[in-house]
Structures are given as structure tokens and as C-alpha cells.
């Protein structure tokens, strides 16, 4: 799938991994639609990129808003690329001194990270199946975002790990479901990256996290995620796969 000339939807595209992916796809010649809840950052990024970029307010858990984002993307051409980076975190043990894990935040993380990802994927795929196949016989590519926490969940990460594990588990059946429509599905599982989720940590904590990564001993850069996303788009044999992007990191219990 060629990036140049494609129309791309990036959910959670206003900051972090999503913003880097938006910039990379735009630099590659794609028309990009930034779907996000942060209007200030979304509009600023669209203004920065200028032509071939637009922002649409979108809550990934809201079907109407996701459908509207898909429709906006299709105004510039056939939706060929969809990347979902939208997500939230939560830290709480299954049981602690005050009782069991609160149920509402667990539901909330599952709703945004897992159900939201599925909501974006299903609506993007519905639009993609109407595309004419490109010269490689493809109609579209969908890239979702999991985490190494799907495999190496730490103490207190049960909600986050469950949501990201669900995204991992969706990858192969989604690719199989959509193979008849010539739509590929892959997932990236990042390790510890420089994202807004880590923005509140002290330099000491960040240095400790970086030291835990075998090589390179630093936090991942959002542009490295974006480069992998671009490669997945362009490599037609990548399908139904989850790719860890973590510097050989395996998270300890805490």
C-alpha cells in the first residue's frame, strides 16, 4: 500500500504516538484526518501541517463520532490507512487494603482502549471494503496499538493489561475476517515511550525506566513508532501480526 496519495485516519492523532504517526504519514504524501478529543492540540497540529491535514473532534467510544471521522477522511479520497493510538491508563491492584479494585475505572479503560479500538477498526473497515483495489490488490490497512503490558503486565496494571491484551487477541481474527475484503490488520505493542502518559514522572524515575531496557537504554521515541507504522502500511506481507517495539524489554513485576 502506497502512503503517497492515500487518505489516512489517525485516532488519538493529536499527541504522542498518534501525532508522530500523523506527521510521518503526511510527510509521506497522505491526506490525514486527526481524530482526537483534544481540540487545542488537534487544531494546532492540523494548522502546523497545513494542506492535506484536518482535525475532527472524536471520542473513539462514540459510534456516531467515529463514523463522522471516517466520513471526513473520505472527503479527500478513499480511506486506505487507519491507525488507532487512542488510549488511557489506570493503576490499581486487584485487591488492596481498602478492598477490591474499583469496577468503574476498569470498565472505563476497557471501553476506551479495547472497545474504542474495535469501534474505530470496524467503521474504518466498513469504508475500506468499498474501495477499489490498488495495484497490489489491497483496499486498506489498519494498525492498532497495544503495549508490552499485554504480555508483561506489572503490579497495578490489571485494567491496562486486560485492555491491551484484548487488542493483541483481536489482531489475527480481524485480519482473517477482513482478508476477503483485502484489508490488512496489524498491531504495534510499544515498550516504554516518550508519551504524555509518562509526562508527569520525575527525571529520576524516567532514568530508571530507561536503564531497564536492554538496548538501547533509553525511552522509545514516538517517531520510531511512526516509522514502524509506515513500514507496515508499505509492506504488503505484514498481516495478522503483533510487533513488539521495546528494545528487548521484558517488564518486571514492579
FENRAMO-V923496 format. One record per backbone hydrogen bond with DSSP energy under -1.0 kcal/mol. NH is the residue of the N-H (numbers start at 0). CO is the residue of the C=O. Records with the same first field share a line. If there is no record, write none. Layout:
BEGIN
NH=CO + CO
END
This chain:
BEGIN
4=28
5=2
6=77
7=30
8=80
9=32
10=82
11=34
12=9 + 34
17=14
18=14
19=15
20=16
21=17
22=18
23=19
24=20
25=21
26=22
27=23
28=25
29=24
30=5
31=51
32=7
33=53
34=9
35=55
38=36
41=37
42=38
43=39
44=40
45=41
46=42
47=43
48=44
49=45
52=49
53=31
55=33
57=35
61=58
65=61
66=62
67=63
68=64
69=65
70=66
71=67
72=68
73=69
75=72
79=6
80=6
81=140
82=8
83=142
84=10
91=155
95=98
98=95
100=93
106=102
107=103
108=104
109=105
110=106
111=107
112=108
113=109
114=109
115=110
117=113
118=114
119=115
120=116
121=117
122=118
123=119
124=120
125=121
126=122
127=123
128=124
129=126
130=127
133=137
136=133
138=181
139=181
140=79
141=183
142=81
143=185
145=187
147=189
149=146
150=147
151=147
154=252
156=153
160=156
161=157
162=158
163=159
164=160
165=161
166=162
167=163
168=164
169=165
173=169
174=170
175=171
176=172
177=173
181=178
182=177
183=139
185=141
186=240
187=143
188=242
190=244
193=219
194=192
197=194
198=195
200=197
205=201
206=202
207=203
208=204
209=205
210=206
212=209
214=246
217=215
219=191
223=220
224=220
225=221
226=222
227=223
228=224
229=225
230=226
231=227
232=228
233=229
234=230
237=234
239=184
242=186
244=188
END
